[in-house]
Amino acid sequence: MNILNRPLDRLLRGLCAAAALAGAMTGSTSAKAQDGHVYKFSPVNQYGLELTARYWNPIVDYVSRKSGVKLLLKIGRTSADTTAYVLANEVEFIFSNHLFSPDRDNLGWKVFGRRATAPIRSQIVVLAVSPIKKLEQLANETVAFPGPEATVAYKFSYAHLLNQKIPVQVVFAGNMDGAYAQLVSGKVKAVGTTSQLNTGWSKRENQSLRVLWESEPLNDLALMASKNVDANDLAAVSKAFLEMGKDPVGQKVLASASELVKLPPSTAFVPSSGADYTAYRNFYQTVPASLR
């Protein structure tokens, strides 16, 4: 009798384990899973969906193992979808610059780090072979942006067009790679982007771009934690991210991930606070209401 029950017992245990795993990887979660510390990490879609996952999965895996706190990558189809997860409290850690508007600044997200890159700038660009050489030539033309939530690539660049009274037809491509694809195909005349993504895409695709306008320098996106994250877990995850560049294993992970998106191989994460994002907050003081 006992022998006959053993396979059934194993099957039931397996089904329970599978159900628990599925529950942790899909749908909304509380800050911590019942059987351990499991948090969702959502970086904004700076690249296409596949490249975004290939960049972040090894980093998230390293941080999980180093910190002892399980992180699961959760990204939407578009950057707007990913930010919707954040606003719906479906994730606990993010890599984003979408939360510095006045209404979102009060949601309780805490900046604890950022990627140590050269300052980024909002840019409006065309292909190097384009006959368009001045911003004014974009009047009434079609311009692609990654999405309505893209703070630097869309809001900064489109606000400048509005301030300069240059009307354009706005197209949202879902992510920056999608916007570049429309530019190459000739469907749009220009794209709103960032200097960092501009440089990386040009290297990956061996394409030259002409910058028509760029903003003042800004800090790269922020690593942030929800107010619902346990303090000990936040300390462990923060330590793993911020010391990653000092650990030989972490250095290899960062170098490999950086090569995918053409960042410098030594690109790591450094401590940061909300004070590093004052320029973003200042932007929202004068931006048109439709972009807040």
Backbone bond lengths (Angstrom), bond angles and torsions (degrees), N, CA, C in turn:
res aa  C-N    CA-C-N  psi(-1)  N-CA   C-N-CA  omega(-1)  CA-C   N-CA-C  phi
1 M - - - 1.469 - - 1.524 110.87 -
2 N 1.343 116.77 -46.69 1.455 120.96 179.37 1.524 111.26 -63.20
3 I 1.372 116.48 -38.24 1.449 120.95 -179.52 1.525 109.84 -62.85
4 L 1.319 117.31 -42.45 1.455 121.54 -179.35 1.530 111.15 -65.11
5 N 1.341 117.60 -30.50 1.463 120.62 -175.93 1.531 113.30 -81.02
6 R 1.344 116.74 -21.06 1.463 118.30 -174.71 1.528 113.38 -61.19
7 P 1.352 118.57 -46.59 1.467 117.50 177.72 1.526 112.05 -60.49
8 L 1.343 115.55 -37.88 1.456 118.93 179.38 1.521 110.69 -65.12
9 D 1.337 116.05 -41.55 1.464 119.57 178.43 1.523 110.90 -60.94
10 R 1.356 115.37 -43.88 1.461 119.06 -179.70 1.526 110.68 -64.27
11 L 1.342 115.41 -39.77 1.453 119.42 179.18 1.526 111.50 -62.59
12 L 1.330 115.84 -44.12 1.466 119.48 -179.85 1.527 111.45 -64.52
13 R 1.355 115.01 -40.90 1.468 117.77 178.09 1.525 110.43 -63.43
14 G 1.346 115.77 -39.91 1.464 119.42 179.55 1.515 111.93 -64.33
15 L 1.324 116.19 -41.29 1.457 119.79 179.26 1.523 111.51 -64.95
16 C 1.303 115.67 -39.65 1.467 119.89 178.92 1.531 110.59 -64.72
17 A 1.341 115.43 -42.81 1.464 119.57 179.91 1.521 110.62 -64.12
18 A 1.348 116.32 -41.65 1.464 120.45 179.97 1.520 110.71 -64.16
19 A 1.334 115.72 -40.68 1.467 119.38 179.60 1.520 110.98 -65.01
20 A 1.335 116.07 -39.53 1.466 119.76 179.26 1.515 110.77 -64.85
21 L 1.350 116.57 -41.60 1.452 120.44 179.13 1.516 111.13 -64.91
22 A 1.322 116.38 -43.40 1.466 120.22 178.92 1.510 110.92 -61.43
23 G 1.317 116.63 -39.51 1.453 120.01 179.36 1.508 112.45 -65.78
24 A 1.331 116.25 -31.88 1.460 120.27 179.88 1.508 111.99 -75.94
25 M 1.358 117.50 -28.14 1.452 120.49 -173.28 1.513 113.64 -98.00
26 T 1.316 118.53 -13.65 1.455 120.15 -178.52 1.515 109.88 -130.91
27 G 1.347 113.97 155.93 1.449 119.41 176.00 1.513 111.62 75.13
28 S 1.331 116.25 179.60 1.450 121.68 -179.73 1.516 110.39 -76.03
29 T 1.342 115.04 148.73 1.458 120.53 177.46 1.505 109.56 -131.14
30 S 1.320 115.71 156.94 1.450 120.01 169.43 1.508 107.32 -78.48
31 A 1.314 117.76 177.69 1.456 120.10 -176.27 1.509 111.92 -59.01
32 K 1.313 118.73 -35.49 1.454 121.46 -179.98 1.518 110.09 -133.39
33 A 1.331 115.56 138.39 1.459 119.45 175.41 1.514 109.00 -73.83
34 Q 1.300 115.81 155.46 1.456 120.14 -176.23 1.526 112.27 -61.69
35 D 1.328 117.39 -35.10 1.455 120.46 -174.45 1.516 113.21 -94.96
36 G 1.312 119.49 11.61 1.454 121.14 179.76 1.514 109.91 158.49
37 H 1.323 114.87 178.46 1.447 120.92 -178.06 1.528 109.27 -86.17
38 V 1.320 116.68 103.55 1.462 122.02 178.81 1.522 108.06 -126.23
39 Y 1.330 115.78 119.08 1.457 120.91 -179.09 1.523 110.02 -122.70
40 K 1.334 115.61 152.63 1.455 120.83 175.29 1.531 109.36 -95.13
41 F 1.326 115.87 137.43 1.457 122.63 178.71 1.527 108.42 -118.48
42 S 1.325 116.68 122.47 1.468 121.23 -177.08 1.526 111.43 -122.74
43 P 1.324 117.50 104.60 1.458 120.48 171.10 1.519 109.62 -88.05
44 V 1.313 117.96 144.85 1.464 119.19 178.50 1.526 109.58 -64.94
45 N 1.326 115.72 152.50 1.469 121.77 -177.54 1.522 109.92 -78.12
46 Q 1.308 116.93 87.64 1.460 119.22 177.60 1.519 111.37 -78.89
47 Y 1.314 116.28 -26.60 1.463 121.76 -178.38 1.537 107.87 -122.50
48 G 1.330 116.64 -173.02 1.449 119.87 172.19 1.514 109.92 -60.85
49 L 1.324 116.18 161.05 1.463 121.38 -174.44 1.525 112.02 -56.94
50 E 1.333 117.75 -46.14 1.464 120.80 -177.93 1.521 111.41 -65.12
51 L 1.332 117.82 -44.74 1.461 120.48 -179.09 1.525 111.18 -67.47
52 T 1.326 116.96 -37.64 1.471 119.89 176.42 1.527 110.59 -59.02
53 A 1.343 116.56 -44.76 1.466 120.70 179.35 1.530 111.37 -66.46
54 R 1.325 117.12 -41.07 1.471 120.49 -179.78 1.523 111.39 -65.57
55 Y 1.323 117.17 -33.42 1.460 120.28 177.62 1.528 111.01 -70.78
56 W 1.335 116.83 -46.71 1.455 120.43 -169.98 1.529 114.93 -87.18
57 N 1.314 119.32 -31.12 1.467 119.54 -175.51 1.527 113.82 -55.91
58 P 1.338 120.30 -46.89 1.472 119.15 178.96 1.530 112.54 -64.30
59 I 1.340 116.73 -34.30 1.468 120.26 179.23 1.518 110.23 -68.46
60 V 1.329 116.23 -45.76 1.466 120.52 179.49 1.526 110.88 -63.27
61 D 1.322 116.68 -39.34 1.470 120.74 178.20 1.521 110.65 -63.41
62 Y 1.337 116.40 -43.76 1.473 119.99 178.69 1.525 110.99 -61.54
63 V 1.340 116.54 -48.40 1.468 120.54 -177.96 1.524 110.76 -61.36
64 S 1.329 116.59 -39.26 1.469 120.47 178.71 1.525 110.73 -61.22
65 R 1.341 115.95 -47.29 1.462 119.85 -177.77 1.529 111.35 -68.69
66 K 1.316 116.58 -39.48 1.473 120.33 -176.66 1.521 111.94 -72.21
67 S 1.318 116.46 -37.97 1.465 120.49 -176.02 1.521 113.19 -86.77
68 G 1.351 116.52 -23.18 1.455 119.74 -173.18 1.521 112.19 77.46
69 V 1.339 117.11 9.20 1.466 122.89 178.25 1.522 107.52 -114.29
70 K 1.316 117.43 120.46 1.454 121.44 -174.93 1.522 111.60 -74.37
71 L 1.348 115.73 123.15 1.456 122.12 173.09 1.522 108.89 -113.26
72 L 1.312 116.44 139.95 1.461 122.26 175.80 1.521 108.79 -120.91
73 L 1.327 116.23 131.46 1.456 120.94 179.80 1.522 110.18 -72.51
74 K 1.337 116.23 131.58 1.471 121.57 178.00 1.522 107.42 -134.73
75 I 1.327 116.71 108.37 1.454 120.78 178.81 1.524 109.49 -128.09
76 G 1.316 114.88 143.08 1.449 120.46 179.27 1.514 111.57 -87.20
77 R 1.317 115.87 177.14 1.465 121.00 179.65 1.518 110.95 -65.54
78 T 1.335 116.87 -34.46 1.458 122.29 178.68 1.535 109.00 -129.56
79 S 1.344 115.90 168.23 1.468 119.30 178.02 1.524 111.03 -63.24
80 A 1.338 116.86 -33.40 1.465 120.01 177.78 1.522 110.69 -66.02
81 D 1.331 117.31 -38.77 1.469 121.10 177.27 1.522 110.61 -63.10
82 T 1.325 116.44 -43.12 1.461 120.53 -179.40 1.525 110.68 -63.48
83 T 1.320 116.97 -42.78 1.461 119.91 178.30 1.529 111.03 -66.37
84 A 1.331 116.94 -31.38 1.466 120.27 176.80 1.522 110.64 -61.93
85 Y 1.354 117.74 -36.16 1.469 120.95 175.80 1.528 109.94 -60.06
86 V 1.331 114.91 -41.97 1.468 120.17 -178.61 1.524 110.51 -63.25
87 L 1.323 115.92 -48.45 1.467 120.44 -177.11 1.519 112.28 -68.23
88 A 1.334 117.07 -22.82 1.463 121.28 178.00 1.531 112.03 -91.06
89 N 1.332 117.18 7.83 1.471 122.17 180.00 1.521 113.07 59.77
90 E 1.323 117.12 34.93 1.457 121.35 179.00 1.530 112.39 -93.03
91 V 1.328 116.71 -6.02 1.467 120.95 179.87 1.524 108.90 -134.66
92 E 1.349 115.15 162.99 1.465 119.48 -176.05 1.526 113.61 -120.95
93 F 1.326 118.05 -22.07 1.461 122.18 175.92 1.523 108.04 -127.08
94 I 1.338 116.20 142.57 1.460 119.59 -179.26 1.532 110.80 -141.65
95 F 1.326 115.08 161.15 1.457 123.07 169.00 1.510 104.66 -124.67
96 S 1.325 117.36 105.23 1.461 119.82 -165.55 1.525 111.23 -161.62
97 N 1.331 115.54 160.22 1.463 121.43 166.80 1.527 109.45 -129.10
98 H 1.323 115.71 28.12 1.458 121.88 -175.93 1.533 113.45 -95.11
99 L 1.322 117.97 3.73 1.468 119.09 -171.88 1.527 114.00 -117.26
100 F 1.339 116.97 24.62 1.459 118.85 -176.66 1.527 113.81 -106.57
101 S 1.330 116.93 10.24 1.459 119.88 172.10 1.527 108.00 -75.31
102 P 1.328 118.34 158.13 1.466 120.43 -175.87 1.524 114.72 -54.14
103 D 1.348 117.46 -42.54 1.463 118.96 -177.43 1.521 111.74 -70.88
104 R 1.324 118.10 -34.52 1.466 120.83 -178.45 1.526 112.14 -85.28
105 D 1.310 116.30 -20.82 1.465 120.05 179.96 1.526 111.00 -64.76
106 N 1.319 116.68 -18.77 1.466 121.28 -177.65 1.530 112.97 -96.66
107 L 1.329 117.69 9.59 1.464 120.52 -177.38 1.532 112.86 -82.67
108 G 1.314 117.15 -8.03 1.460 119.63 174.64 1.514 116.02 93.13
109 W 1.330 118.89 12.16 1.461 120.81 177.86 1.524 110.05 -77.64
110 K 1.321 115.87 138.29 1.467 121.40 -175.73 1.521 110.67 -112.63
111 V 1.330 116.25 126.67 1.467 121.39 174.19 1.526 108.55 -77.34
112 F 1.347 117.11 128.75 1.464 119.22 175.86 1.530 112.18 -126.32
113 G 1.307 117.89 -7.37 1.460 119.65 179.37 1.514 110.97 -169.12
114 R 1.307 114.92 173.82 1.462 121.70 174.80 1.520 108.52 -154.69
115 R 1.304 115.75 164.55 1.462 119.97 177.56 1.524 108.30 -80.53
116 A 1.327 116.68 131.67 1.462 121.88 -174.92 1.528 109.83 -84.51
117 T 1.303 115.76 78.95 1.454 121.64 176.98 1.525 109.14 -114.37
118 A 1.315 115.71 171.28 1.460 119.59 170.64 1.525 108.10 -61.47
119 P 1.330 118.19 152.51 1.466 119.83 178.21 1.526 110.82 -53.07
120 I 1.323 115.49 144.10 1.457 120.02 178.09 1.520 109.33 -99.99
121 R 1.327 115.36 157.58 1.465 121.29 178.33 1.522 109.37 -133.63
122 S 1.291 116.36 142.72 1.456 120.08 169.92 1.521 107.44 -69.98
123 Q 1.339 116.15 139.78 1.459 120.17 -178.96 1.531 110.99 -138.87
124 I 1.304 115.42 154.04 1.459 122.82 167.08 1.522 105.77 -118.94
125 V 1.337 116.11 123.18 1.464 119.91 -172.84 1.522 111.54 -131.50
126 V 1.320 114.39 158.83 1.462 122.67 172.40 1.522 106.90 -130.79
127 L 1.316 117.05 167.77 1.458 119.68 173.64 1.527 109.82 -63.24
128 A 1.320 117.41 147.47 1.460 121.38 -177.58 1.523 111.87 -60.16
129 V 1.337 117.26 -26.99 1.468 121.06 -179.03 1.528 112.61 -87.73
130 S 1.317 117.04 -1.04 1.464 120.93 -178.51 1.526 110.95 -66.63
131 P 1.324 117.47 143.83 1.470 119.69 175.19 1.533 112.47 -73.18
132 I 1.337 116.77 -11.37 1.467 120.92 -178.99 1.526 109.28 -78.44
133 K 1.330 115.64 121.00 1.461 120.88 -177.67 1.526 112.86 -121.70
134 K 1.337 116.50 -11.40 1.456 120.86 179.74 1.518 109.51 -129.19
135 L 1.331 115.63 148.94 1.463 121.05 -178.69 1.524 111.43 -59.16
136 E 1.333 116.52 -36.11 1.456 120.98 -177.18 1.528 111.92 -62.20
137 Q 1.319 117.46 -23.26 1.458 121.28 -179.73 1.536 112.46 -72.56
138 L 1.332 116.81 -8.45 1.465 120.67 177.84 1.527 112.30 -84.74
139 A 1.306 117.58 -3.62 1.468 120.56 -178.39 1.524 110.71 -54.60
140 N 1.359 114.27 125.35 1.467 123.54 178.85 1.529 113.73 68.00
141 E 1.320 117.78 10.98 1.466 121.72 175.87 1.526 109.65 -93.46
142 T 1.336 115.95 168.76 1.468 121.53 179.71 1.527 110.01 -92.15
143 V 1.326 115.58 130.20 1.471 121.88 -179.30 1.524 108.60 -126.61
144 A 1.330 116.61 132.43 1.472 121.20 -178.84 1.524 110.79 -98.11
145 F 1.317 114.41 143.99 1.458 123.06 175.75 1.526 107.54 -132.32
146 P 1.339 118.27 155.98 1.464 118.76 -179.41 1.519 113.92 -62.50
147 G 1.328 117.67 -38.83 1.460 120.22 -179.36 1.511 110.90 174.01
148 P 1.325 117.46 167.61 1.468 121.63 -176.07 1.519 114.28 -66.98
149 E 1.346 117.51 -16.59 1.462 120.48 -179.88 1.530 112.49 -94.12
150 A 1.322 117.97 -6.40 1.471 121.18 -175.81 1.525 109.86 -71.77
151 T 1.321 116.43 100.33 1.462 120.90 -171.36 1.517 112.95 -61.33
152 V 1.316 117.37 -53.69 1.465 120.58 -175.10 1.527 111.21 -82.80
153 A 1.320 117.23 -45.41 1.469 120.99 -176.05 1.524 112.65 -69.95
154 Y 1.339 117.35 -33.91 1.465 120.17 -179.05 1.525 113.19 -107.35
155 K 1.318 117.46 -60.73 1.463 119.46 -170.74 1.522 112.56 -62.59
156 F 1.337 117.17 -45.07 1.463 119.43 179.19 1.533 110.81 -64.77
157 S 1.328 116.49 -47.30 1.468 119.35 -175.38 1.532 111.89 -70.75
158 Y 1.332 117.16 -41.59 1.463 119.12 -179.46 1.529 111.02 -69.70
159 A 1.328 116.83 -35.24 1.467 119.92 176.50 1.527 109.96 -60.43
160 H 1.323 116.69 -37.87 1.465 119.21 178.47 1.530 111.00 -65.28
161 L 1.331 116.61 -41.83 1.466 119.60 177.33 1.532 110.82 -61.15
162 L 1.332 116.05 -41.28 1.464 119.43 178.45 1.528 110.84 -64.61
163 N 1.313 116.53 -43.53 1.471 120.65 -179.57 1.526 111.50 -63.84
164 Q 1.329 115.38 -32.68 1.466 119.64 179.18 1.529 112.36 -86.52
165 K 1.352 115.22 0.71 1.468 121.16 179.97 1.536 111.84 57.20
166 I 1.343 113.80 45.13 1.467 120.70 176.03 1.529 107.00 -110.21
167 P 1.328 118.72 100.62 1.474 120.66 -177.91 1.519 111.22 -74.39
168 V 1.327 116.65 134.16 1.467 121.43 176.59 1.525 109.01 -135.54
169 Q 1.318 114.93 159.64 1.461 121.11 174.16 1.524 107.81 -91.19
170 V 1.316 116.76 117.51 1.465 122.48 -174.82 1.518 111.28 -86.82
171 V 1.340 115.77 132.30 1.459 122.82 174.68 1.520 108.01 -125.31
172 F 1.336 117.72 129.59 1.461 121.91 176.11 1.523 109.40 -99.80
173 A 1.319 115.88 126.22 1.466 121.08 -174.08 1.520 113.82 -101.98
174 G 1.323 119.08 -2.84 1.466 121.72 178.16 1.510 113.92 95.33
175 N 1.331 117.26 -38.03 1.465 123.21 175.11 1.519 107.33 -160.28
176 M 1.333 115.99 175.04 1.456 119.89 -174.22 1.524 112.34 -68.02
177 D 1.321 117.41 -38.13 1.462 119.88 179.37 1.523 111.12 -62.60
178 G 1.330 116.34 -37.18 1.451 120.38 176.88 1.521 111.85 -64.09
179 A 1.341 116.37 -38.16 1.465 120.49 178.53 1.527 110.59 -65.84
180 Y 1.341 116.22 -43.30 1.465 119.38 177.84 1.536 111.35 -62.73
181 A 1.322 116.28 -38.13 1.469 120.04 179.63 1.530 110.26 -60.77
182 Q 1.323 116.82 -39.82 1.458 119.88 178.84 1.521 111.40 -68.89
183 L 1.333 116.15 -32.45 1.460 120.20 177.14 1.532 110.35 -66.13
184 V 1.316 116.57 -46.98 1.467 121.44 -179.05 1.522 111.22 -63.91
185 S 1.323 116.39 -37.58 1.470 120.46 -178.51 1.519 112.73 -74.05
186 G 1.321 117.07 -13.64 1.452 120.87 -179.11 1.513 114.33 88.86
187 K 1.337 117.06 5.15 1.463 120.03 -179.66 1.526 111.89 -71.42
188 V 1.337 116.48 -26.57 1.462 121.02 176.88 1.522 108.41 -130.36
189 K 1.329 115.60 160.35 1.464 120.22 -177.54 1.524 112.92 -92.54
190 A 1.340 116.31 -24.12 1.465 120.45 -176.39 1.515 108.93 -155.15
191 V 1.330 116.34 168.99 1.470 121.43 174.79 1.518 109.86 -134.98
192 G 1.322 114.86 148.86 1.450 120.96 168.02 1.511 107.18 -90.76
193 T 1.319 117.68 132.05 1.458 120.89 -173.25 1.524 109.74 -150.59
194 T 1.334 116.48 -166.90 1.461 121.94 172.48 1.518 108.07 -124.01
195 S 1.317 116.47 156.41 1.459 120.84 -179.17 1.522 111.27 -59.82
196 Q 1.331 117.07 -38.12 1.462 121.04 -179.43 1.529 111.32 -65.76
197 L 1.327 116.94 -47.13 1.461 120.73 -179.74 1.527 110.98 -70.63
198 N 1.307 116.37 -33.35 1.455 121.73 175.82 1.530 110.45 -59.30
199 T 1.329 115.91 -50.52 1.465 121.04 -179.15 1.523 111.40 -63.52
200 G 1.337 116.79 -45.83 1.459 120.61 -178.40 1.513 112.40 -63.36
201 W 1.344 117.02 -44.43 1.469 119.94 -179.78 1.520 110.54 -64.68
202 S 1.322 117.63 -41.91 1.462 121.23 -179.48 1.523 111.43 -59.39
203 K 1.340 116.17 -39.93 1.460 120.28 179.30 1.522 111.21 -71.10
204 R 1.332 116.65 -41.68 1.467 119.91 -178.53 1.516 112.21 -67.46
205 E 1.326 116.23 -37.67 1.462 120.80 -173.77 1.525 113.36 -103.21
206 N 1.339 117.06 -2.46 1.465 121.61 -179.17 1.527 111.40 55.18
207 Q 1.334 114.29 45.92 1.461 121.69 179.88 1.523 108.87 -121.63
208 S 1.319 115.86 143.40 1.466 120.66 178.22 1.528 109.38 -102.94
209 L 1.322 115.20 141.79 1.455 121.89 -179.26 1.526 109.88 -124.75
210 R 1.319 115.57 152.54 1.466 121.23 176.27 1.519 108.80 -110.27
211 V 1.318 116.97 126.72 1.461 122.10 -180.00 1.527 109.34 -87.10
212 L 1.329 116.22 120.90 1.456 121.37 177.89 1.523 112.23 -90.48
213 W 1.340 115.36 -29.40 1.473 120.75 -179.27 1.509 108.99 -158.80
214 E 1.329 116.88 148.49 1.460 120.77 171.47 1.516 110.47 -146.13
215 S 1.314 115.57 154.13 1.467 122.70 -176.73 1.523 111.08 -86.47
216 E 1.304 114.58 -179.54 1.459 121.14 169.48 1.537 108.97 -68.46
217 P 1.344 118.02 160.35 1.472 120.30 -177.86 1.523 113.29 -67.77
218 L 1.340 115.14 147.26 1.461 123.52 180.00 1.520 109.04 -134.67
219 N 1.313 117.34 156.14 1.457 120.60 173.75 1.527 110.38 -73.86
220 D 1.333 114.78 148.90 1.461 121.47 176.68 1.530 109.74 -62.82
221 L 1.316 116.76 172.42 1.466 122.44 -175.18 1.527 112.32 -58.32
222 A 1.319 114.97 156.43 1.462 121.62 -174.11 1.524 112.30 -102.27
223 L 1.323 116.07 142.09 1.462 122.11 165.57 1.522 106.58 -83.10
224 M 1.332 116.59 125.84 1.457 120.62 -175.23 1.516 110.91 -135.50
225 A 1.322 115.51 153.01 1.461 121.64 179.63 1.520 109.84 -125.06
226 S 1.318 115.63 142.95 1.454 122.07 176.60 1.530 110.08 -69.06
227 K 1.310 115.82 154.94 1.463 120.66 175.83 1.522 111.80 -65.95
228 N 1.334 117.18 -13.18 1.459 121.12 -179.72 1.525 113.81 -85.11
229 V 1.324 117.46 -5.74 1.463 120.57 -178.75 1.526 110.33 -76.20
230 D 1.322 115.91 132.99 1.455 121.55 176.81 1.530 109.89 -58.33
231 A 1.323 116.93 137.76 1.466 121.46 -175.14 1.525 112.47 -59.37
232 N 1.325 117.87 -40.71 1.463 121.03 179.14 1.529 111.19 -66.89
233 D 1.319 116.00 -38.72 1.458 119.95 178.34 1.526 110.66 -66.17
234 L 1.328 116.68 -41.50 1.462 120.64 178.43 1.525 110.50 -61.35
235 A 1.324 116.28 -42.76 1.464 120.03 179.83 1.533 110.93 -62.02
236 A 1.335 116.39 -41.53 1.463 120.56 -178.51 1.526 111.18 -69.25
237 V 1.322 117.31 -43.94 1.465 120.94 -179.78 1.525 110.23 -66.87
238 S 1.324 116.87 -42.96 1.455 121.10 178.40 1.522 111.14 -59.53
239 K 1.325 116.53 -45.11 1.465 121.50 179.77 1.525 110.79 -60.76
240 A 1.326 116.86 -42.20 1.465 120.89 -179.01 1.530 111.06 -64.59
241 F 1.326 117.04 -44.45 1.465 120.56 178.04 1.532 111.11 -63.21
242 L 1.330 116.47 -49.02 1.455 121.05 -170.30 1.520 113.37 -76.29
243 E 1.334 117.91 -20.70 1.462 120.43 177.93 1.526 112.03 -102.50
244 M 1.310 116.41 4.68 1.461 121.36 -177.91 1.531 111.96 -59.10
245 G 1.332 116.21 -40.20 1.453 120.87 -178.36 1.515 114.47 -72.43
246 K 1.337 116.91 -9.23 1.469 120.77 179.05 1.521 112.32 -100.01
247 D 1.307 116.42 -11.56 1.458 122.67 -177.91 1.524 109.40 -96.63
248 P 1.342 119.13 129.10 1.469 120.77 -178.45 1.528 113.25 -53.96
249 V 1.335 116.93 -40.62 1.463 119.70 178.61 1.531 109.85 -67.14
250 G 1.317 115.80 -45.13 1.462 119.98 178.76 1.520 112.14 -62.00
251 Q 1.333 116.51 -37.99 1.465 120.58 178.66 1.526 111.47 -60.50
252 K 1.327 116.43 -40.74 1.465 120.89 179.64 1.529 110.78 -65.88
253 V 1.328 115.98 -41.69 1.463 120.05 178.81 1.529 110.11 -62.42
254 L 1.331 116.37 -45.74 1.458 120.90 -179.36 1.526 111.54 -64.22
255 A 1.329 116.52 -42.39 1.467 120.34 -179.04 1.523 110.98 -62.93
256 S 1.328 116.27 -43.12 1.462 120.92 179.86 1.522 111.10 -65.63
257 A 1.332 116.79 -44.55 1.467 120.95 179.49 1.528 110.68 -65.24
258 S 1.329 116.65 -41.60 1.461 120.95 -178.81 1.517 111.83 -64.03
259 E 1.324 116.95 -36.00 1.465 120.75 178.93 1.527 110.94 -61.34
260 L 1.319 116.59 -35.16 1.469 120.15 -179.28 1.527 111.81 -59.70
261 V 1.333 116.83 -39.03 1.464 120.39 -175.01 1.528 111.82 -109.81
262 K 1.339 115.53 9.71 1.466 122.82 176.01 1.527 113.58 62.67
263 L 1.341 115.25 40.40 1.458 120.97 167.50 1.525 108.01 -90.70
264 P 1.332 119.03 160.09 1.462 120.28 175.19 1.527 109.89 -56.72
265 P 1.337 118.77 141.36 1.469 121.20 -175.31 1.523 114.44 -61.75
266 S 1.334 116.68 -23.17 1.469 119.88 -178.89 1.522 112.84 -89.42
267 T 1.330 117.63 7.29 1.467 121.01 -178.23 1.525 110.85 -61.48
268 A 1.316 116.49 119.17 1.462 122.14 -177.50 1.529 109.04 -129.99
269 F 1.322 115.26 -170.53 1.457 121.56 178.67 1.522 109.97 -110.28
270 V 1.330 116.29 142.48 1.460 121.64 -178.13 1.523 109.47 -128.74
271 P 1.338 117.53 158.71 1.468 119.99 178.13 1.525 111.06 -61.02
272 S 1.310 115.75 147.04 1.452 120.81 179.34 1.520 109.24 -154.81
273 S 1.310 115.25 163.46 1.465 120.83 176.57 1.513 108.16 -138.81
274 G 1.310 116.18 174.71 1.452 120.47 179.58 1.514 113.18 -59.79
275 A 1.341 117.08 -22.44 1.460 120.71 -179.41 1.525 112.15 -63.84
276 D 1.332 116.85 -23.29 1.461 120.52 179.41 1.526 112.39 -73.72
277 Y 1.322 117.53 -6.35 1.462 121.18 -174.92 1.528 112.41 -117.96
278 T 1.335 115.33 25.83 1.463 120.78 178.01 1.520 111.66 -60.72
279 A 1.335 117.18 -36.99 1.466 120.17 -179.19 1.526 111.00 -62.08
280 Y 1.320 117.38 -34.86 1.468 120.91 177.13 1.529 109.48 -66.51
281 R 1.321 115.80 -45.52 1.469 119.34 -179.04 1.526 110.96 -64.28
282 N 1.325 116.53 -39.28 1.466 120.22 178.29 1.527 111.15 -62.88
283 F 1.320 116.37 -36.36 1.466 121.27 178.79 1.523 110.66 -57.14
284 Y 1.331 116.45 -41.69 1.465 120.00 -176.91 1.530 112.83 -72.39
285 Q 1.314 117.61 -10.82 1.465 119.39 178.49 1.530 111.45 -74.65
286 T 1.329 117.32 -24.42 1.468 120.27 -175.78 1.522 113.03 -121.88
287 V 1.340 118.08 -6.69 1.453 120.81 -176.03 1.528 111.21 -67.46
288 P 1.334 117.92 147.07 1.480 119.41 175.31 1.523 111.02 -55.14
289 A 1.320 116.62 146.05 1.460 122.19 -175.36 1.514 112.56 -56.30
290 S 1.320 117.74 -32.13 1.474 121.07 -178.16 1.519 112.84 -66.65
291 L 1.334 118.26 -14.45 1.460 121.33 -177.46 1.521 113.15 -107.78
292 R 1.324 118.95 5.84 1.456 120.90 -175.65 1.517 112.36 -79.37
